[in-house]
Amino acid sequence: MAIPLPGTPIIVDIGSAYTKIGFAGEPSPRFVFPTITGKEKYKAVMVDVTARNIYVGADAKKMRGVLKIKHPIERGAIMDWNDYYEILNYIFYSLLRIENISHYPVLYTEPPFLNQETKEYIARVLYETHRVKSLIMIPTPVLSLFSVGLTTGIVIESGDGTSWVCPIISGEIVDQAVQKLTLAGTDVNQHLKNLLMREGINIESSAVDEIIKEIKEKNCFFALDPENPPNLDDTFSFTMPDGSNINIPNYIFHEAPEVLFKPNLLGYNILNIPQAVINSVKSIDKYYWSDLLSHIMLSGGNLSYSGFEERLRSELAQLVPQLGKIPKPKPVKSSRNERQKMKSKERSVKKEDTCPHCGILVDLTDGKEYCPSCNGRIVLPELSIGSTTLAKKPKLDKGNLVCPNCKKLIGDKDSIFCPYCGGSFQSKILPEEPSEIIKQSPPATEFSGFYEASNEVVRFFVPENLQFAIFNGASILGSLPSFQSLFVSYEEFKTNSAALYKNISEIF
């Protein structure tokens, strides 16, 4: 694929499980690879191969049988900086292969509340090592919400390492209400591994985590009613990398992701996702409850299991009543004094004009309407619609409406004014309703300022691809012309490192 023109932002989204790379304005990332690195386990095995010091992404996944696989990012934190450098080198020099990267700004996605020292160190690496033109670092929940066209709502973002429940109002994260859960894809993997061991299936491989993840991503789903799960007696056959097959009972596939709603299955004494949503809403003023609960956005590959949205909806329906009455948003009413009234404007009178028929210049100071040369009309008649009211009603002449003032036929029988002279027809007087009918009509119901049920207020926004929600939001945001001024150059960063903490809500 061709490289976009210089100045197009490069989007770098490095997650705990997968890394997404692309350019602003594109519908999907150009490159998606697992965020893993690998080094050879046995030197003798790779004698005839031009061995590298380290393998990154898809290369490491292909050779996972003879490599020691590592995850440089765990629970959203960079654990191995050397491997992190290798991932950046792999992005810029092996995948993008841009000759002069100093002509391209970079949009780097970051988790919420990233440590200040870590954030500035990442920026320094991109500026000084990779020589990027300019940089901006944006929290992932803001980008996820923007991917579905919203600036206010609750983002439930669950990846491989952590899950976040972030309320956002007008593009700004409400810090005191953010809930961080150490309950994500890694924990689903662990529970799946425990369930397999309970069935006597023990996967012995250096890439056991990758095998478990592959089984999970292809087969797991949520049961809408965990107390009455579907009866699945069949087994699923999975082919291992060495060619052997293992038979997995189907009930495991809906029990494994159940930890997102029941953390105690792994011995965790933490909130589950629906409880975190309610706790987050309680930390905000009631005025915003309706806007937040009616704009719940799901993001992250860990929520892409079938049935998650329906299960979360049913769980929230049981918890939302704990909030009490949820006020409806008040309609904005404009006072009569604020309404702009139409004002008459005097038209300018021309002193001279060119005849549209013969082209000579005609003096109009004496009120001429016709050209003295060709007798063509110069000044068109102006109609003041509705300024005059005709004393008589229009008449019908052989099915045609006739203006009582200018006696011309009017084509539109429903017209309320004459298109020739501008006269307004008399309006019909509506008959009054009898008092008996008025008494029999039911009284108007009083407007309730609160929602009566949770299903009236809770509403979900789910993107087509949950895994790419962050990238898509960054792609849309990076393509906006008003967004370009927010990028921070290296000179600005050296002068004031606080420039990285720009508030992007100003463009909303």
Helices and strands as residue ranges (DSSP letters): E 10-14, E 18-23, E 31-34, E 37-40, G 43-46, E 55-56, H 58-62, E 67-70, E 73-74, E 77-78, H 81-89, I 90-96, G 101-103, E 106-110, H 116-124, I 125-129, E 134-139, H 140-146, E 153-158, E 163-169, E 172-173, G 175-177, E 179-181, H 185-198, H 208-219, E 235-239, E 245-249, H 252-255, G 256-260, G 263-266, H 273-282, G 286-288, H 289-293, E 296-299, G 301-303, H 308-319, G 320-323, E 326-327, G 336-338, E 352-354, E 361-363, E 388-389, E 395-397, E 400-402, E 409-410, E 423-424, H 435-440, E 450-451, H 454-457, E 460-461, G 466-468, H 469-478, G 481-486, E 488-489, H 490-495, G 497-501, G 504-507
